[in-house]
Amino acid sequence: MPWMTDSSALPLTGAQEDKGLGVFRCEVDVNGDNTAPIYKFLKSSKGGLFGENIKWNFSKFLVDKEGRVVERYAPTTSPLSIEKDIKKLLGNSTL
């Protein structure tokens, strides 16, 4: 991950591993002086209810294929409820 400058991206092991798909657990700051660059970019592109800060885990960002932040969703937004937005962005409502 090019925005990672330290060893905070650790491969998952044992029960955490996702069937060998190369899933990583990353622990980075999302607010404050040590905010990870990816979150600085995401937050500056789409502010939320509480301004740029992320209030709680599970904030979601929808990014297009050009890397533009299209939408920001609250932590309480169900991932399934953004399916229509993803399909619209992909240009195919029958996925």
N, C-alpha and C positions, 0 to 999 in steps of 0.2 A: 504494500500500500504506500504510494508515494508521499502521502501526507503524514505518515508515521515516521517519527525521527528517533524513536527509542524502541525498546523491546516490549512495549505494552501489548502487542498483538501476539498472543500465545496460542498455539494449536490446542484444541480441546482433546482430552484423553478419556479413555474408559467410557463410562456411561454418558459422558457429555458429547462424545464424538457422534456426528451425524452420518452414519452409514458410509464413512470414508469419502465424504464429499468435500473435504478440506475446509470445514467450518472453523472459524477462528473466533475466539472471545477477545474483545478489545476493551480495555479500560482506559478511557481518556476523559479529560475534563471537557465539559460541554459549556461551562460558564466560567467567568473569572479570568485572572491573568494568564493562566496556563491552558486556555481553551485550545483544543486541537484545531489546526487550520481548516479541516473539512467542516467543522461546526461553525467556525467564524464565517465561512463562505455561505453555508446553508442559512444561518440566522440573518445575515446581512441581506440575503436575497429575499427572504420572506419572514417578516416579523410576525409575532404571534399575539395573543391576547395580552400577554405581559411584556410587550415590547420584543426585543431581540432575545432575551433570556429564555432558556428552556426551563419551565417550571417543574417538570416531573419527567421521569423516565417514560419511554414509549411515545414521545413526540415523533411524528412521521413526516417525511418530506418526499414529495413526488418529483422526480428529476427526469427531464426528457433526454433523448439520445444525444443532444448537443451539450448536455451538462447544465442546462438552465433549470432553476427551481421553479416548478409549475405551481405547486401548492404545498401548504403546510397544514398538518392535521393535529388536532389536540390529542393528548395522551389517552383520552377516553374514547377516541374514535376507533371503532372496530376495524381491523384490517379488511374484513370482508365488505365493509361499507364503502371502501374506496375503489372497489373493483370496477365500477362503471367509469370512474375517472381514468383508471389505468387503460381500460379498453378504448376509451375515447382518445387518449394520448397515442395509443398504438394504431388507431384508425381502423379498428376491427371490433365491432360489438358482439361478435359470435365466438370469441375465444373461450 
